[in-house]
Amino acid sequence: MAMVASRAGVSGQTVSRVVNASPRVDPATRARVEQAMAELGYRPHPAARALRTGRSQTLGLVATTLATVGNSRMLQATAEAAERRGYALMVVTAVGDIAEAFARLQDQGVDGAVVLNEASALTRAADLPDGLRLVVVDAPAAHGFTAVSSDHAGGAAEATRHLLALGHDTVHHVAGPGDSFAASERERGWREALQDAGAPVPELVRGDWSADSGHAAAASLADATAVFSANDQMALGLIRALTEQGRRVPQEVSVIGFDDVPDAANYQPPLTTIRQDFTALAEAAVTALTADGGAARTPERVVIATRLVDRSSTR
């Protein structure tokens, strides 16, 4: 650092400010310091910085699975949001024992952790780890951590109202797993929209987020003319099963999904769905962990709006 300061003609303190992205450096001086760093091949030493500041510039991410599209997209968006702030991301999987996952993160000295979807139920049932800041994606507000989620109930209600407005007498529902906060909220939005409209509330069919479970659900939907699927993957399996039964989508059965996965527009037919803003979710989660230099903040609840994307699978 002293060599960089000498090469750039500034103090060591100014070099430190540049390295730590302080706004208290004018652009010309910053450019001169960065040029000197590049010429000398200088890179800050993360371990030394962690010893000095008490922060590792690393965040954790806990998930039970990355096989679902929602979790994999949240992983990508969280990694990008962390990188924009100069943080690395460490991923751990929790299969039943969330406490062990938290312990592994604490052993690595992460500055905080994002907990995804199905793992949120495990977190709510566990003793929260001391000294580890948490943001839980898809969880109700709870003491001890910030909760970030999409407006699952609002999006589900919008999907249901869309199908009712097209003239369907009622809307059937292929729901997600019973222990998922997102699935329960989407079920609530569907049910309340039907009740508000005075429409019958059919018995729901339970899936597990996979396309295979959506395919299996078709056997219980023989009388359906409109189906709200709790995610796009189950909608994909459902559409395939309906086609195999000789039932045309959307001419005989309208299908709407949730998530707006990248391939939703390429389904046959292109899928009407509710779009989640995964970038905004990740930004909210990472901001809650890193704002104010990671200082303790009052836990809050952040809800990100969803919106209907009208394509060709409903009529």
SERO-4910 file (N, C-alpha, C, O; in steps of 0.05 Angstrom, whole numbers):
BEGIN
 pado doro    nc1    nc2    nc3   cac1   cac2   cac3    cc1    cc2    cc3    oc1    oc2    oc3
  Met    A     17    -24      0      0      0      0     18     25      0     11     45    -13
  Ala    A     40     24     14     58     46     15     70     51    -13     74     74    -21
  Met    A     76     30    -27     87     32    -55     66     45    -73     73     61    -90
  Val    A     40     37    -70     19     49    -86     17     79    -80     14     95    -98
  Ala    A     18     86    -55     16    114    -47     39    130    -59     34    152    -69
  Ser    A     63    119    -58     86    133    -69     83    137    -99     89    158   -110
  Arg    A     75    115   -113     72    116   -142     51    137   -150     54    151   -170
  Ala    A     29    138   -135      7    156   -142     10    184   -130     -5    202   -138
  Gly    A     30    188   -113     34    214   -101     13    222    -81      5    245    -80
  Val    A      3    203    -66    -18    208    -46    -10    195    -19     10    182    -18
  Ser    A    -26    199      1    -21    187     27    -31    159     28    -48    150     11
  Gly    A    -21    143     47    -31    116     51    -60    116     58    -75     97     51
  Gln    A    -69    136     72    -97    138     80   -115    141     55   -137    129     54
  Thr    A   -106    156     35   -121    159     11   -123    132     -4   -144    126    -15
  Val    A   -101    117     -5   -102     91    -18   -122     73     -3   -137     59    -16
  Ser    A   -122     74     23   -141     58     39   -170     65     32   -187     48     29
  Arg    A   -175     91     29   -202    100     22   -210     89     -5   -233     81     -9
  Val    A   -192     90    -25   -198     80    -51   -204     50    -50   -223     40    -61
  Val    A   -187     35    -35   -190      6    -33   -217     -1    -21   -229    -21    -28
  Asn    A   -226     15     -1   -251     10     13   -275     24      1   -296     26     14
  Ala    A   -271     35    -24   -293     47    -39   -306     71    -24   -330     75    -25
  Ser    A   -289     86     -9   -300    109      5   -307    131    -15   -293    135    -35
  Pro    A   -329    145    -11   -336    167    -29   -320    192    -24   -322    212    -39
  Arg    A   -302    192     -4   -287    216      3   -261    218    -12   -240    226     -1
  Val    A   -262    210    -38   -238    213    -56   -248    224    -82   -267    214    -94
  Asp    A   -235    246    -91   -244    258   -117   -237    239   -140   -217    224   -138
  Pro    A   -253    240   -162   -249    221   -184   -221    221   -196   -211    199   -203
  Ala    A   -208    244   -198   -181    244   -211   -161    230   -193   -144    215   -203
  Thr    A   -163    234   -167   -145    221   -149   -150    191   -148   -131    175   -148
  Arg    A   -176    183   -148   -183    155   -148   -171    141   -173   -161    119   -172
  Ala    A   -174    155   -196   -164    143   -221   -133    140   -220   -123    120   -229
  Arg    A   -119    159   -207    -90    157   -205    -82    134   -187    -63    119   -193
  Val    A    -96    131   -165    -90    109   -147    -96     82   -160    -80     64   -158
  Glu    A   -119     80   -174   -126     54   -187   -105     48   -209    -99     24   -213
  Gln    A    -95     68   -223    -74     63   -243    -49     53   -230    -36     34   -240
  Ala    A    -41     65   -207    -18     55   -193    -21     27   -183     -2     11   -184
  Met    A    -45     20   -173    -51     -7   -164    -47    -26   -187    -35    -48   -184
  Ala    A    -58    -19   -211    -56    -37   -234    -27    -40   -243    -19    -63   -250
  Glu    A    -12    -18   -243     16    -20   -251     33    -37   -233     51    -51   -242
  Leu    A     27    -37   -207     42    -52   -187     31    -79   -182     42    -95   -167
  Gly    A      7    -85   -194     -5   -111   -189    -15   -114   -161    -16   -136   -150
  Tyr    A    -24    -92   -149    -33    -92   -121    -62   -101   -119    -79    -91   -133
  Arg    A    -67   -120   -101    -94   -129    -95    -97   -130    -64    -79   -141    -51
  Pro    A   -119   -120    -53   -123   -122    -24   -124   -151    -16   -134   -168    -31
  His    A   -114   -157      8   -113   -184     19   -139   -189     35   -141   -177     57
  Pro    A   -157   -206     26   -183   -209     40   -180   -217     69   -194   -207     86
  Ala    A   -162   -236     74   -159   -246    102   -149   -223    120   -158   -220    143
  Ala    A   -129   -208    110   -119   -186    126   -141   -165    131   -143   -154    153
  Arg    A   -156   -159    110   -178   -140    113   -198   -150    134   -207   -134    150
  Ala    A   -204   -175    133   -224   -186    152   -214   -184    180   -229   -178    199
  Leu    A   -187   -188    185   -176   -186    212   -178   -157    221   -184   -152    244
  Arg    A   -173   -138    203   -174   -110    210   -202    -99    215   -206    -84    234
  Thr    A   -221   -107    198   -248    -96    199   -268   -113    215   -289   -104    223
  Gly    A   -261   -139    218   -280   -157    231   -302   -166    212   -322   -178    221
  Arg    A   -298   -161    186   -318   -169    166   -304   -184    143   -283   -175    134
  Ser    A   -317   -205    134   -304   -222    114   -311   -215     85   -300   -225     66
  Gln    A   -330   -196     82   -341   -190     55   -351   -214     41   -350   -216     16
  Thr    A   -362   -233     57   -374   -257     46   -402   -261     58   -405   -257     82
  Leu    A   -422   -267     41   -448   -273     51   -454   -303     46   -442   -315     28
  Gly    A   -472   -314     62   -480   -341     58   -508   -343     45   -523   -324     46
  Leu    A   -513   -365     33   -540   -371     22   -547   -400     30   -531   -418     25
  Val    A   -570   -403     42   -579   -429     51   -604   -438     35   -623   -423     33
  Ala    A   -603   -462     24   -626   -473      9   -628   -503     15   -608   -516     20
  Thr    A   -652   -513     13   -655   -542     15   -650   -555    -12   -642   -578    -13
  Thr    A   -654   -541    -33   -650   -551    -60   -645   -528    -79   -656   -506    -75
  Leu    A   -630   -533   -100   -627   -513   -122   -639   -524   -147   -634   -513   -169
  Ala    A   -654   -546   -145   -666   -558   -169   -690   -543   -179   -697   -545   -202
  Thr    A   -704   -528   -161   -727   -513   -170   -718   -487   -184   -698   -476   -177
  Val    A   -734   -479   -203   -726   -455   -219   -725   -431   -201   -707   -414   -204
  Gly    A   -745   -428   -183   -745   -405   -166   -720   -402   -149   -708   -381   -147
  Asn    A   -711   -424   -137   -687   -423   -120   -662   -418   -137   -644   -403   -129
  Ser    A   -660   -430   -160   -636   -426   -177   -635   -397   -187   -613   -386   -189
  Arg    A   -658   -386   -193   -658   -358   -202   -651   -339   -179   -638   -319   -183
  Met    A   -661   -346   -155   -654   -330   -132   -624   -332   -125   -612   -312   -117
  Leu    A   -612   -355   -129   -583   -358   -125   -568   -340   -144   -550   -325   -136
  Gln    A   -576   -341   -170   -562   -324   -190   -565   -294   -183   -545   -279   -184
  Ala    A   -589   -286   -177   -595   -258   -171   -580   -249   -146   -570   -226   -145
  Thr    A   -579   -266   -126   -566   -259   -101   -536   -257   -105   -523   -239    -94
  Ala    A   -524   -275   -120   -495   -274   -126   -489   -248   -140   -468   -236   -134
  Glu    A   -506   -240   -159   -501   -215   -174   -504   -191   -156   -488   -172   -158
  Ala    A   -524   -191   -139   -528   -168   -121   -505   -166   -101   -496   -144    -94
  Ala    A   -495   -189    -91   -472   -189    -73   -447   -178    -87   -432   -162    -75
  Glu    A   -442   -188   -111   -418   -180   -126   -418   -150   -131   -397   -137   -129
  Arg    A   -441   -138   -137   -442   -109   -141   -434    -93   -117   -425    -70   -119
  Arg    A   -436   -106    -93   -428    -92    -68   -400   -102    -58   -392    -95    -36
  Gly    A   -386   -118    -75   -360   -126    -67   -360   -150    -48   -340   -155    -34
  Tyr    A   -382   -166    -48   -383   -189    -31   -382   -215    -47   -392   -216    -70
  Ala    A   -370   -235    -35   -371   -262    -47   -395   -276    -34   -406   -267    -15
  Leu    A   -403   -299    -46   -426   -314    -37   -418   -343    -32   -407   -356    -50
  Met    A   -425   -353     -8   -420   -381     -2   -447   -395      1   -464   -386     15
  Val    A   -450   -417    -13   -476   -432    -14   -474   -457      2   -455   -473     -1
  Val    A   -493   -462     20   -495   -487     35   -523   -498     32   -542   -483     29
  Thr    A   -525   -524     32   -551   -537     30   -559   -548     58   -542   -557     73
  Ala    A   -585   -545     64   -595   -555     90   -615   -577     85   -636   -571     74
  Val    A   -608   -601     93   -627   -623     89   -636   -631    117   -624   -649    130
  Gly    A   -657   -619    127   -668   -626    153   -656   -610    176   -671   -600    193
  Asp    A   -629   -607    177   -616   -594    200   -606   -567    192   -583   -564    183
  Ile    A   -623   -547    196   -616   -519    189   -594   -509    207   -578   -492    199
  Ala    A   -593   -518    232   -573   -509    252   -545   -516    242   -526   -500    245
  Glu    A   -542   -539    230   -515   -547    220   -507   -529    197   -483   -522    195
  Ala    A   -526   -522    180   -519   -503    158   -510   -476    168   -491   -465    159
  Phe    A   -524   -466    189   -517   -441    201   -489   -443    214   -473   -424    212
  Ala    A   -484   -465    227   -458   -469    240   -435   -469    219   -414   -458    224
  Arg    A   -439   -482    196   -419   -482    175   -413   -454    165   -390   -447    160
  Leu    A   -434   -437    162   -430   -410    154   -415   -394    175   -397   -378    168
  Gln    A   -422   -398    200   -408   -383    221   -379   -391    223   -362   -375    228
  Asp    A   -373   -417    218   -345   -426    217   -329   -412    196   -305   -408    199
  Gln    A   -343   -405    174   -329   -391    152   -329   -361    156   -318   -346    140
  Gly    A   -342   -351    177   -341   -323    184   -357   -305    165   -349   -282    161
  Val    A   -379   -315    154   -395   -298    136   -407   -275    152   -411   -277    176
  Asp    A   -413   -253    137   -424   -229    150   -454   -230    153   -465   -214    168
  Gly    A   -467   -249    140   -496   -252    142   -504   -273    122   -488   -283    106
  Ala    A   -530   -281    122   -539   -302    105   -567   -298     95   -584   -287    109
  Val    A   -572   -306     70   -598   -306     58   -609   -335     59   -595   -353     50
  Val    A   -633   -338     68   -645   -365     70   -668   -366     50   -685   -349     50
  Leu    A   -668   -387     33   -687   -389     11   -711   -407     17   -707   -429     28
  Asn    A   -734   -398     11   -759   -413      8   -763   -436     27   -769   -431     51
  Glu    A   -760   -461     18   -767   -484     36   -751   -483     62   -760   -493     82
  Ala    A   -726   -473     60   -710   -472     85   -721   -451    105   -713   -452    128
  Ser    A   -739   -434     96   -750   -414    114   -766   -428    136   -767   -419    159
  Ala    A   -781   -449    129   -797   -463    149   -779   -476    170   -785   -476    193
  Leu    A   -756   -486    161   -736   -498    180   -725   -476    198   -721   -480    222
  Thr    A   -721   -452    187   -710   -430    203   -730   -421    224   -722   -415    247
  Arg    A   -755   -420    217   -775   -411    236   -778   -430    260   -785   -422    282
  Ala    A   -771   -456    255   -774   -476    276   -748   -479    292   -748   -494    312
  Ala    A   -727   -466    284   -701   -470    297   -694   -446    315   -706   -424    313
  Asp    A   -676   -451    334   -665   -429    349   -646   -413    331   -628   -424    318
  Leu    A   -651   -387    330   -634   -371    312   -606   -369    323   -601   -366    347
  Pro    A   -586   -371    305   -558   -370    314   -550   -342    324   -558   -322    312
  Asp    A   -535   -341    345   -525   -316    356   -504   -305    337   -486   -320    328
  Gly    A   -505   -280    332   -484   -267    317   -485   -270    287   -467   -261    273
  Leu    A   -506   -283    276   -508   -286    247   -533   -272    238   -555   -280    244
  Arg    A   -529   -251    222   -552   -236    212   -565   -252    190   -552   -263    172
  Leu    A   -592   -253    190   -607   -269    171   -627   -252    157   -639   -234    168
  Val    A   -631   -257    131   -653   -248    115   -666   -273    103   -653   -288     89
  Val    A   -692   -277    109   -705   -301     99   -724   -294     76   -741   -276     79
  Val    A   -721   -307     54   -737   -303     30   -761   -322     32   -758   -346     34
  Asp    A   -785   -310     30   -810   -325     32   -815   -336     60   -812   -360     65
  Ala    A   -821   -318     78   -827   -325    105   -845   -303    117   -844   -280    108
  Pro    A   -862   -310    136   -877   -289    149   -859   -272    167   -837   -281    174
  Ala    A   -868   -248    174   -852   -232    192   -848   -246    218   -866   -258    229
  Ala    A   -823   -246    228   -817   -260    253   -795   -245    268   -779   -230    255
  His    A   -794   -248    293   -774   -235    309   -746   -246    302   -742   -271    301
  Gly    A   -727   -229    298   -700   -238    295   -689   -237    267   -664   -237    264
  Phe    A   -705   -235    247   -694   -232    220   -713   -216    202   -737   -215    207
  Thr    A   -701   -205    181   -717   -191    161   -729   -212    141   -715   -231    133
  Ala    A   -754   -208    134   -767   -226    115   -772   -212     89   -783   -189     89
  Val    A   -765   -224     67   -768   -213     40   -784   -233     24   -777   -256     24
  Ser    A   -805   -223     10   -820   -242     -6   -834   -227    -29   -837   -203    -28
  Ser    A   -842   -242    -49   -860   -231    -70   -888   -229    -58   -894   -242    -37
  Asp    A   -905   -214    -71   -933   -213    -63   -947   -238    -74   -962   -236    -94
  His    A   -942   -260    -62   -953   -286    -72   -983   -286    -72   -995   -294    -92
  Ala    A   -995   -277    -50  -1025   -277    -49  -1037   -258    -69  -1056   -265    -82
  Gly    A  -1025   -235    -72  -1035   -215    -91  -1032   -225   -120  -1051   -222   -136
  Gly    A  -1010   -238   -126  -1006   -249   -153  -1025   -271   -159  -1036   -273   -181
  Ala    A  -1030   -289   -139  -1049   -311   -143  -1077   -301   -147  -1092   -311   -163
  Ala    A  -1084   -280   -131  -1111   -269   -135  -1114   -257   -162  -1135   -259   -175
  Glu    A  -1093   -243   -172  -1095   -232   -199  -1098   -253   -220  -1113   -250   -239
  Ala    A  -1083   -275   -217  -1086   -298   -236  -1114   -309   -236  -1126   -314   -257
  Thr    A  -1126   -312   -212  -1153   -323   -210  -1173   -304   -221  -1191   -313   -236
  Arg    A  -1171   -278   -215  -1190   -259   -227  -1188   -257   -257  -1208   -254   -271
  His    A  -1164   -261   -268  -1160   -261   -297  -1176   -283   -310  -1189   -279   -330
  Leu    A  -1175   -307   -298  -1190   -329   -309  -1220   -326   -306  -1235   -333   -324
  Leu    A  -1228   -316   -283  -1257   -311   -279  -1267   -290   -299  -1290   -292   -309
  Ala    A  -1251   -270   -304  -1259   -248   -323  -1262   -259   -351  -1276   -247   -367
  Leu    A  -1249   -281   -358  -1251   -293   -384  -1277   -310   -387  -1283   -320   -408
  Gly    A  -1292   -312   -365  -1318   -325   -366  -1319   -353   -353  -1340   -366   -354
  His    A  -1297   -362   -341  -1297   -388   -328  -1314   -387   -302  -1312   -367   -287
  Asp    A  -1329   -408   -296  -1346   -408   -272  -1330   -410   -247  -1337   -398   -226
  Thr    A  -1307   -424   -248  -1289   -426   -225  -1261   -431   -235  -1257   -435   -259
  Val    A  -1242   -433   -217  -1214   -437   -224  -1203   -459   -205  -1205   -456   -181
  His    A  -1193   -481   -217  -1180   -501   -201  -1151   -493   -195  -1140   -476   -208
  His    A  -1139   -506   -175  -1112   -498   -166  -1095   -523   -162  -1102   -541   -148
  Val    A  -1071   -522   -175  -1050   -542   -169  -1031   -527   -151  -1016   -509   -159
  Ala    A  -1031   -535   -125  -1016   -521   -104   -988   -532   -101   -983   -555   -110
  Gly    A   -971   -517    -88   -944   -526    -82   -944   -541    -55   -965   -546    -44
  Pro    A   -921   -548    -45   -918   -564    -21   -932   -551      3   -931   -526      5
  Gly    A   -943   -567     21   -958   -556     43   -941   -541     63   -952   -524     78
  Asp    A   -915   -546     64   -897   -533     84   -884   -508     72   -867   -496     86
  Ser    A   -891   -500     48   -879   -476     35   -896   -451     40   -920   -451     36
  Phe    A   -883   -430     50   -897   -405     55   -907   -394     29   -930   -385     27
  Ala    A   -891   -395      7   -900   -384    -19   -924   -399    -28   -943   -387    -38
  Ala    A   -924   -426    -26   -947   -442    -35   -972   -435    -19   -994   -433    -31
  Ser    A   -969   -432      7   -993   -427     24  -1004   -399     18  -1028   -395     18
  Glu    A   -987   -380     12   -996   -353      5  -1010   -353    -22  -1030   -339    -25
  Arg    A   -999   -368    -41  -1012   -369    -67  -1039   -383    -65  -1059   -375    -78
  Glu    A  -1041   -404    -48  -1066   -417    -44  -1086   -397    -31  -1110   -397    -39
  Arg    A  -1077   -381    -12  -1094   -362      1  -1105   -342    -19  -1129   -335    -18
  Gly    A  -1088   -331    -36  -1097   -311    -56  -1117   -323    -75  -1137   -310    -81
  Trp    A  -1113   -348    -84  -1132   -362   -101  -1159   -365    -88  -1180   -359    -99
  Arg    A  -1158   -375    -63  -1183   -381    -48  -1199   -355    -43  -1223   -355    -47
  Glu    A  -1185   -334    -34  -1199   -309    -27  -1210   -296    -52  -1232   -284    -51
  Ala    A  -1197   -298    -75  -1207   -286   -100  -1233   -300   -108  -1252   -287   -117
  Leu    A  -1233   -327   -106  -1258   -341   -112  -1280   -334    -93  -1303   -330   -102
  Gln    A  -1275   -333    -68  -1295   -326    -48  -1306   -298    -52  -1330   -293    -50
  Asp    A  -1288   -279    -58  -1296   -252    -63  -1315   -250    -88  -1333   -233    -88
  Ala    A  -1310   -267   -107  -1326   -267   -132  -1352   -284   -129  -1368   -284   -147
  Gly    A  -1355   -297   -107  -1378   -315   -103  -1377   -340   -120  -1397   -352   -126
  Ala    A  -1352   -348   -128  -1349   -371   -145  -1344   -396   -127  -1333   -393   -105
  Pro    A  -1351   -420   -136  -1345   -444   -121  -1315   -447   -117  -1299   -439   -134
  Val    A  -1307   -459    -95  -1279   -464    -89  -1274   -494    -91  -1280   -509    -73
  Pro    A  -1262   -503   -113  -1257   -532   -117  -1236   -542    -98  -1220   -527    -87
  Glu    A  -1236   -568    -94  -1214   -580    -78  -1188   -577    -93  -1187   -584   -117
  Leu    A  -1167   -568    -79  -1142   -564    -93  -1127   -591    -97  -1133   -610    -83
  Val    A  -1108   -591   -115  -1091   -614   -120  -1063   -606   -112  -1053   -585   -121
  Arg    A  -1051   -622    -95  -1024   -615    -84  -1002   -626   -102  -1002   -650   -109
  Gly    A   -983   -609   -109   -959   -617   -123   -934   -612   -107   -936   -605    -84
  Asp    A   -910   -615   -119   -885   -611   -105   -866   -592   -120   -842   -593   -116
  Trp    A   -877   -575   -137   -863   -556   -154   -852   -568   -179   -844   -553   -197
  Ser    A   -851   -595   -182   -839   -607   -205   -859   -610   -228   -883   -610   -224
  Ala    A   -848   -611   -253   -865   -615   -276   -880   -642   -274   -902   -645   -283
  Asp    A   -866   -662   -263   -879   -689   -260   -904   -687   -242   -924   -700   -248
  Ser    A   -903   -672   -221   -927   -669   -204   -949   -654   -218   -973   -660   -213
  Gly    A   -942   -635   -235   -963   -622   -251   -975   -641   -270  -1000   -640   -275
  His    A   -959   -658   -282   -969   -679   -300   -989   -697   -286  -1010   -704   -296
  Ala    A   -982   -706   -262   -999   -724   -246  -1025   -710   -238  -1045   -724   -235
  Ala    A  -1024   -684   -234  -1047   -670   -224  -1070   -670   -245  -1094   -668   -237
  Ala    A  -1064   -674   -270  -1085   -673   -291  -1106   -695   -286  -1129   -691   -294
  Ala    A  -1098   -717   -274  -1117   -739   -270  -1140   -730   -251  -1161   -742   -252
  Ser    A  -1135   -709   -234  -1156   -700   -216  -1170   -675   -226  -1186   -663   -211
  Leu    A  -1166   -668   -251  -1178   -643   -261  -1195   -648   -286  -1195   -632   -304
  Ala    A  -1209   -670   -285  -1225   -678   -309  -1246   -657   -316  -1253   -654   -339
  Asp    A  -1257   -643   -295  -1279   -624   -300  -1270   -596   -302  -1286   -578   -306
  Ala    A  -1244   -591   -301  -1234   -564   -300  -1234   -551   -328  -1227   -564   -348
  Thr    A  -1242   -526   -329  -1238   -510   -353  -1217   -488   -349  -1208   -476   -369
  Ala    A  -1209   -483   -324  -1189   -463   -318  -1173   -473   -294  -1184   -481   -274
  Val    A  -1146   -471   -296  -1128   -481   -275  -1106   -460   -270  -1093   -451   -288
  Phe    A  -1104   -453   -244  -1081   -437   -235  -1061   -455   -223  -1066   -468   -202
  Ser    A  -1037   -457   -235  -1015   -473   -224   -997   -456   -208   -991   -433   -216
  Ala    A   -988   -466   -185   -973   -450   -166   -944   -444   -176   -931   -427   -165
  Asn    A   -935   -457   -197   -911   -449   -210   -911   -458   -239   -928   -474   -248
  Asp    A   -892   -447   -255   -892   -453   -283   -884   -481   -290   -893   -493   -309
  Gln    A   -866   -493   -273   -858   -520   -279   -881   -540   -277   -885   -557   -294
  Met    A   -898   -537   -256   -922   -554   -254   -941   -549   -277   -954   -567   -287
  Ala    A   -943   -523   -285   -960   -517   -308   -951   -531   -333   -967   -540   -349
  Leu    A   -924   -533   -337   -913   -546   -361   -922   -575   -361   -930   -586   -381
  Gly    A   -919   -589   -338   -927   -617   -336   -957   -620   -340   -965   -639   -353
  Leu    A   -972   -602   -330  -1001   -603   -332  -1010   -600   -362  -1027   -615   -371
  Ile    A   -998   -581   -376  -1004   -577   -404   -998   -602   -420  -1013   -610   -438
  Arg    A   -975   -615   -414   -968   -639   -429   -989   -661   -424   -997   -675   -442
  Ala    A   -997   -664   -399  -1017   -685   -392  -1044   -679   -405  -1057   -698   -416
  Leu    A  -1052   -654   -405  -1078   -647   -418  -1077   -653   -448  -1096   -663   -459
  Thr    A  -1054   -647   -460  -1051   -653   -489  -1052   -683   -494  -1064   -691   -514
  Glu    A  -1040   -698   -477  -1041   -727   -480  -1069   -738   -476  -1076   -759   -488
  Gln    A  -1085   -724   -461  -1113   -732   -457  -1131   -723   -480  -1155   -730   -481
  Gly    A  -1120   -708   -499  -1135   -697   -521  -1150   -672   -514  -1169   -664   -529
  Arg    A  -1143   -659   -492  -1156   -634   -484  -1138   -610   -492  -1115   -609   -484
  Arg    A  -1149   -593   -508  -1134   -571   -520  -1131   -548   -500  -1150   -540   -487
  Val    A  -1107   -537   -499  -1101   -513   -484  -1094   -490   -503  -1075   -493   -519
  Pro    A  -1109   -468   -503  -1129   -460   -483  -1158   -465   -492  -1177   -457   -478
  Gln    A  -1163   -477   -515  -1190   -479   -526  -1209   -493   -507  -1232   -485   -505
  Glu    A  -1199   -513   -493  -1217   -528   -474  -1209   -523   -445  -1226   -524   -427
  Val    A  -1184   -519   -440  -1175   -514   -412  -1154   -491   -413  -1135   -492   -427
  Ser    A  -1160   -470   -397  -1141   -448   -394  -1122   -455   -371  -1131   -465   -350
  Val    A  -1096   -449   -375  -1076   -455   -354  -1059   -429   -350  -1050   -417   -369
  Ile    A  -1056   -422   -324  -1039   -399   -317  -1019   -408   -296  -1025   -424   -278
  Gly    A   -994   -399   -298   -973   -407   -279   -965   -384   -261   -979   -364   -258
  Phe    A   -941   -388   -248   -930   -368   -230   -900   -370   -231   -889   -392   -229
  Asp    A   -886   -348   -234   -857   -344   -234   -848   -330   -259   -831   -312   -258
  Asp    A   -859   -337   -283   -849   -328   -309   -820   -337   -312   -802   -320   -314
  Val    A   -815   -363   -314   -789   -373   -319   -780   -365   -346   -796   -359   -363
  Pro    A   -754   -365   -352   -744   -355   -378   -756   -369   -402   -759   -356   -423
  Asp    A   -764   -394   -399   -774   -409   -422   -805   -408   -424   -817   -420   -442
  Ala    A   -818   -393   -406   -847   -393   -406   -859   -383   -432   -880   -394   -441
  Ala    A   -846   -364   -445   -856   -354   -471   -853   -375   -493   -864   -372   -515
  Asn    A   -836   -396   -488   -832   -416   -509   -847   -442   -504   -844   -462   -518
  Tyr    A   -864   -443   -483   -881   -466   -479   -900   -467   -503   -903   -447   -518
  Gln    A   -914   -490   -506   -934   -492   -527   -960   -499   -514   -965   -522   -506
  Pro    A   -979   -480   -512   -976   -452   -521   -960   -435   -502   -955   -444   -479
  Pro    A   -951   -411   -510   -937   -393   -492   -953   -389   -467   -977   -384   -468
  Leu    A   -940   -390   -444   -954   -391   -418   -961   -364   -407   -944   -347   -403
  Thr    A   -987   -360   -401   -996   -337   -385   -987   -343   -356   -990   -366   -346
  Thr    A   -975   -323   -343   -963   -329   -316   -962   -303   -300   -967   -281   -310
  Ile    A   -954   -307   -274   -949   -284   -256   -919   -281   -254   -905   -301   -246
  Arg    A   -909   -258   -259   -880   -254   -259   -870   -245   -232   -880   -226   -220
  Gln    A   -850   -260   -221   -836   -251   -198   -811   -236   -206   -798   -243   -226
  Asp    A   -804   -215   -191   -780   -199   -197   -758   -210   -179   -753   -199   -157
  Phe    A   -743   -230   -189   -722   -242   -172   -699   -223   -167   -686   -224   -146
  Thr    A   -694   -205   -186   -673   -185   -182   -679   -167   -159   -663   -161   -142
  Ala    A   -704   -158   -158   -713   -140   -136   -713   -155   -109   -706   -143    -89
  Leu    A   -721   -180   -109   -720   -196    -85   -691   -198    -74   -686   -194    -50
  Ala    A   -673   -205    -92   -645   -208    -84   -633   -181    -74   -619   -180    -55
  Glu    A   -640   -159    -89   -630   -133    -81   -640   -126    -52   -624   -116    -36
  Ala    A   -665   -132    -47   -676   -125    -21   -662   -142      1   -656   -132     22
  Ala    A   -657   -167     -5   -645   -185     15   -616   -177     20   -608   -174     44
  Val    A   -601   -172      0   -572   -165      3   -570   -137     16   -552   -133     32
  Thr    A   -587   -119      8   -587    -92     20   -592    -94     50   -579    -80     66
  Ala    A   -611   -110     58   -617   -113     87   -593   -124    102   -590   -118    126
  Leu    A   -576   -141     89   -553   -152    103   -529   -133    103   -513   -134    121
  Thr    A   -526   -116     83   -502   -101     80   -505    -71     85   -484    -57     87
  Ala    A   -529    -61     87   -533    -32     91   -520    -24    118   -519    -39    137
  Asp    A   -511      1    119   -498     12    143   -474     -4    152   -468     -7    175
  Gly    A   -460    -15    132   -436    -30    138   -441    -56    153   -423    -66    167
  Gly    A   -466    -66    152   -472    -90    166   -480    -86    195   -482   -105    210
  Ala    A   -485    -61    203   -493    -55    230   -520    -67    235   -536    -70    217
  Ala    A   -526    -73    260   -552    -85    267   -575    -67    259   -573    -43    264
  Arg    A   -595    -78    248   -619    -63    240   -644    -76    251   -644   -100    257
  Thr    A   -665    -61    254   -690    -72    263   -701    -90    242   -704    -82    219
  Pro    A   -708   -115    248   -720   -133    228   -745   -121    215   -760   -108    229
  Glu    A   -748   -125    190   -771   -114    176   -782   -135    156   -771   -156    153
  Arg    A   -805   -128    144   -817   -145    124   -818   -129     98   -829   -107     98
  Val    A   -807   -140     77   -807   -127     50   -822   -145     31   -817   -168     28
  Val    A   -842   -133     17   -859   -148     -2   -855   -135    -29   -859   -111    -33
  Ile    A   -847   -152    -49   -842   -143    -76   -866   -149    -94   -876   -171    -94
  Ala    A   -875   -130   -109   -899   -133   -126   -894   -153   -148   -872   -156   -157
  Thr    A   -915   -167   -156   -915   -185   -179   -933   -173   -201   -947   -153   -196
  Arg    A   -932   -184   -225   -951   -175   -246   -958   -197   -265   -943   -216   -269
  Leu    A   -982   -195   -276   -992   -214   -296   -979   -210   -323   -976   -188   -333
  Val    A   -970   -232   -335   -960   -232   -362   -979   -249   -379   -980   -273   -376
  Asp    A   -994   -236   -396  -1016   -249   -411  -1006   -259   -437   -998   -244   -455
  Arg    A  -1006   -286   -440   -996   -298   -465  -1020   -314   -477  -1042   -304   -478
  Ser    A  -1014   -339   -486  -1034   -353   -502  -1046   -377   -489  -1062   -391   -502
  Ser    A  -1040   -383   -464  -1050   -408   -452  -1077   -403   -438  -1087   -422   -426
  Thr    A  -1088   -379   -439  -1114   -374   -427  -1132   -360   -448  -1123   -345   -465
  Arg    A  -1158   -367   -446  -1177   -354   -464  -1205   -357   -452  -1224   -348   -464
***
